[in-house]
Amino acid sequence: MIELYTPYEIIEQAVEVIETERKIQHLQQKELALKADIPFPTYKQFIYQKKISFENLIKLFIALRMFDNLKGLLKAKDHKTLDEIKMADKLPKRIDK
């Protein structure tokens, strides 16, 4: 089943993941903002209003060393050759005994 999310829902999930990791690492919100090199008001806007630039979101993931979360964003789609696509559409021939 394909699950579709709105941009707001994705940011809500990012807030949850980042805040959880921040607490695990025993960082205060101000400390994380400083470590990520973003202004503290920008971090508060992310947490409470769910608004952030893509660049600042990446900075937060990097500051928390959450590189696996970034890998999904950069994953290239596997492309097939035209011949592979044509062959996938063909059904195997029935074998009679």
C-alpha positions as a Python dict, from the first residue, in 0.01 Angstrom:
ca = {
    (1, 'M'): (0, 0, 0),
    (2, 'I'): (131, 343, -91),
    (3, 'E'): (107, 603, 179),
    (4, 'L'): (96, 964, 71),
    (5, 'Y'): (175, 1248, 307),
    (6, 'T'): (131, 1621, 280),
    (7, 'P'): (442, 1838, 321),
    (8, 'Y'): (306, 1948, 661),
    (9, 'E'): (276, 1585, 775),
    (10, 'I'): (633, 1514, 664),
    (11, 'I'): (759, 1814, 860),
    (12, 'E'): (560, 1697, 1164),
    (13, 'Q'): (739, 1362, 1140),
    (14, 'A'): (1075, 1539, 1105),
    (15, 'V'): (1001, 1746, 1418),
    (16, 'E'): (920, 1428, 1610),
    (17, 'V'): (1235, 1248, 1493),
    (18, 'I'): (1464, 1546, 1556),
    (19, 'E'): (1318, 1633, 1896),
    (20, 'T'): (1343, 1269, 2009),
    (21, 'E'): (1706, 1247, 1901),
    (22, 'R'): (1785, 1585, 2060),
    (23, 'K'): (1653, 1459, 2393),
    (24, 'I'): (1843, 1130, 2361),
    (25, 'Q'): (2162, 1330, 2308),
    (26, 'H'): (2077, 1549, 2610),
    (27, 'L'): (2086, 1871, 2410),
    (28, 'Q'): (1879, 2177, 2480),
    (29, 'Q'): (1699, 2338, 2187),
    (30, 'K'): (1939, 2635, 2194),
    (31, 'E'): (2240, 2402, 2193),
    (32, 'L'): (2110, 2213, 1891),
    (33, 'A'): (2037, 2535, 1703),
    (34, 'L'): (2391, 2655, 1774),
    (35, 'K'): (2541, 2320, 1674),
    (36, 'A'): (2340, 2324, 1348),
    (37, 'D'): (2437, 2687, 1283),
    (38, 'I'): (2079, 2808, 1259),
    (39, 'P'): (1922, 3094, 1459),
    (40, 'F'): (1730, 2980, 1767),
    (41, 'P'): (1408, 3159, 1653),
    (42, 'T'): (1430, 2956, 1330),
    (43, 'Y'): (1450, 2635, 1533),
    (44, 'K'): (1149, 2739, 1744),
    (45, 'Q'): (954, 2818, 1427),
    (46, 'F'): (1035, 2466, 1304),
    (47, 'I'): (915, 2305, 1627),
    (48, 'Y'): (600, 2510, 1686),
    (49, 'Q'): (491, 2636, 1343),
    (50, 'K'): (632, 2347, 1137),
    (51, 'K'): (815, 2580, 897),
    (52, 'I'): (1178, 2535, 794),
    (53, 'S'): (1394, 2563, 487),
    (54, 'F'): (1531, 2247, 331),
    (55, 'E'): (1887, 2367, 400),
    (56, 'N'): (1818, 2418, 771),
    (57, 'L'): (1647, 2081, 798),
    (58, 'I'): (1959, 1916, 653),
    (59, 'K'): (2176, 2112, 897),
    (60, 'L'): (1973, 1973, 1187),
    (61, 'F'): (2008, 1613, 1066),
    (62, 'I'): (2384, 1664, 1022),
    (63, 'A'): (2423, 1827, 1365),
    (64, 'L'): (2252, 1525, 1523),
    (65, 'R'): (2461, 1288, 1307),
    (66, 'M'): (2146, 1134, 1159),
    (67, 'F'): (2303, 1057, 823),
    (68, 'D'): (2077, 758, 752),
    (69, 'N'): (1779, 991, 742),
    (70, 'L'): (1949, 1188, 465),
    (71, 'K'): (2039, 881, 260),
    (72, 'G'): (1673, 825, 174),
    (73, 'L'): (1655, 1172, 23),
    (74, 'L'): (1952, 1105, -200),
    (75, 'K'): (1865, 751, -306),
    (76, 'A'): (1868, 718, -682),
    (77, 'K'): (1588, 529, -846),
    (78, 'D'): (1687, 206, -1018),
    (79, 'H'): (1640, 244, -1391),
    (80, 'K'): (1586, -46, -1625),
    (81, 'T'): (1685, -73, -1985),
    (82, 'L'): (1413, -73, -2248),
    (83, 'D'): (1478, -443, -2315),
    (84, 'E'): (1432, -529, -1945),
    (85, 'I'): (1100, -344, -1939),
    (86, 'K'): (981, -524, -2253),
    (87, 'M'): (1080, -862, -2112),
    (88, 'A'): (900, -796, -1782),
    (89, 'D'): (573, -744, -1969),
    (90, 'K'): (594, -1081, -2143),
    (91, 'L'): (437, -1377, -1971),
    (92, 'P'): (632, -1701, -1964),
    (93, 'K'): (516, -1955, -2218),
    (94, 'R'): (308, -2239, -2089),
    (95, 'I'): (479, -2574, -2088),
    (96, 'D'): (264, -2870, -2198),
    (97, 'K'): (349, -3215, -2078),
}
